[in-house]
């Protein structure tokens, strides 16, 4: 079975919406997760760093989504371990955005959260949008993200994440998504999680 970029975008949107709405049983929403760290640390950067460290060390059981009853709501056929990774990574990014004072319900913040998933390739994804990653997001930068630009950014992200799929189908998705590639037995790749988290922190909170 082949997954195209449109299907991947549906999965990303599903995961982000679930993470923001707290739509999976027994899990915190992105805002709840963020506020937990906002109570423990003094600066937004420290709060984001603490959250990233926790996610970097976090391991997920292979059946995470099955265990919380989320697998039945997946918009496409994808391995539960892959969908779990996408969900938890996007929840981390959205939580960091909330720490930075962003509205996680904003479609522009959602689009930039998708971009952060691309890791070191994130800057290439937005290079034609007028938004520069690596500096704290401002209202001026957000204003550049019109509906048309958001659509283009989302397409670029989904295309990049499906570029390596070829004819291998859903089981190859773990190789196409940067932060899933290092998973063995559904244990997060700490290095790639750290990269994604740092990009989200620099974008939504600002560099340390």
Residue pairs with C-beta under 8 A, 6 or more apart in sequence:
1 77
1 169
1 170
2 165
2 167
2 169
3 76
3 77
3 78
3 162
3 165
3 169
3 170
3 173
4 162
5 155
5 158
5 159
5 161
5 162
6 158
7 75
7 76
8 76
8 158
8 161
8 162
8 173
9 154
9 155
9 157
9 158
10 75
10 76
11 74
11 75
11 76
11 78
11 83
11 86
12 86
12 90
12 114
12 117
12 154
12 157
12 158
13 75
13 110
14 73
14 74
14 75
15 83
15 86
15 87
15 90
16 90
16 94
16 110
16 113
16 114
17 23
18 24
18 70
18 73
18 87
19 29
19 30
19 87
19 90
19 91
19 94
20 29
20 30
20 31
20 94
20 104
20 105
21 29
22 28
22 29
22 31
22 32
23 70
24 65
24 68
24 69
24 70
24 87
25 68
25 69
25 70
26 68
27 68
27 91
28 36
28 91
29 91
30 90
30 91
30 92
30 94
30 95
30 97
30 98
30 104
31 94
31 95
31 98
31 104
33 51
33 91
33 92
33 95
34 47
34 51
34 94
34 95
34 96
34 98
34 99
35 98
37 47
37 48
37 50
37 51
37 95
37 99
38 47
38 99
40 47
40 50
41 47
41 49
41 50
44 99
44 100
44 101
44 205
44 206
45 201
45 205
45 206
45 207
45 208
47 99
47 205
48 96
48 99
48 100
48 197
48 200
48 201
48 204
48 205
49 201
49 208
51 92
51 95
51 96
51 99
51 197
52 92
52 96
52 193
52 194
52 197
52 198
52 201
55 88
55 89
55 92
55 188
55 193
55 197
56 188
56 190
56 193
56 194
56 197
57 190
58 88
58 188
59 186
59 187
59 188
60 81
60 84
60 85
60 88
60 186
60 187
60 188
61 67
61 186
62 80
62 81
62 185
62 186
63 80
64 80
64 81
64 84
64 88
64 186
65 71
65 74
65 80
65 83
65 84
65 87
66 80
70 83
70 87
71 80
71 83
74 83
76 170
77 170
78 170
78 173
79 170
79 171
79 173
79 174
81 174
81 180
81 183
81 186
82 170
82 173
82 174
82 177
82 180
84 186
85 177
85 179
85 180
85 183
85 186
85 188
86 117
86 177
86 180
88 188
89 117
89 179
89 193
89 196
90 113
90 114
90 117
92 193
92 196
92 197
92 200
93 113
93 116
93 117
93 196
93 197
93 200
93 204
94 104
94 109
94 113
96 197
96 200
96 201
96 204
96 205
97 104
97 109
97 112
97 113
97 200
97 204
98 104
99 204
99 205
100 136
100 137
100 204
100 205
100 206
102 109
102 137
102 204
103 109
104 110
104 113
106 142
107 147
107 150
108 142
108 145
108 150
109 142
109 204
111 145
111 150
111 153
111 154
111 157
112 126
112 131
112 137
112 145
112 153
112 203
112 204
113 200
114 153
114 154
114 157
115 122
115 125
115 126
115 133
115 153
115 157
116 122
116 196
116 199
116 200
116 203
117 157
117 161
117 177
117 178
117 179
117 196
118 124
118 125
118 157
118 160
118 161
118 178
119 178
119 179
119 192
119 195
119 196
119 199
120 178
120 195
121 160
121 178
122 133
122 199
123 132
123 133
123 134
125 153
125 156
125 157
125 160
126 132
126 133
126 153
126 156
128 152
129 144
129 145
129 149
129 152
129 153
130 141
130 144
130 149
131 137
131 141
131 144
131 145
132 141
133 199
133 202
133 203
134 199
134 202
134 203
134 207
135 202
135 203
135 206
135 207
136 202
136 203
136 204
136 205
136 206
136 207
137 203
137 204
145 153
161 176
161 177
162 176
163 176
164 172
164 175
164 176
165 172
165 173
165 176
166 172
173 180
174 180
174 181
174 183
175 181
178 192
178 196
179 188
179 189
179 192
179 193
179 195
179 196
180 189
181 189
181 192
182 188
182 189
182 191
182 192
183 189
201 207
201 208
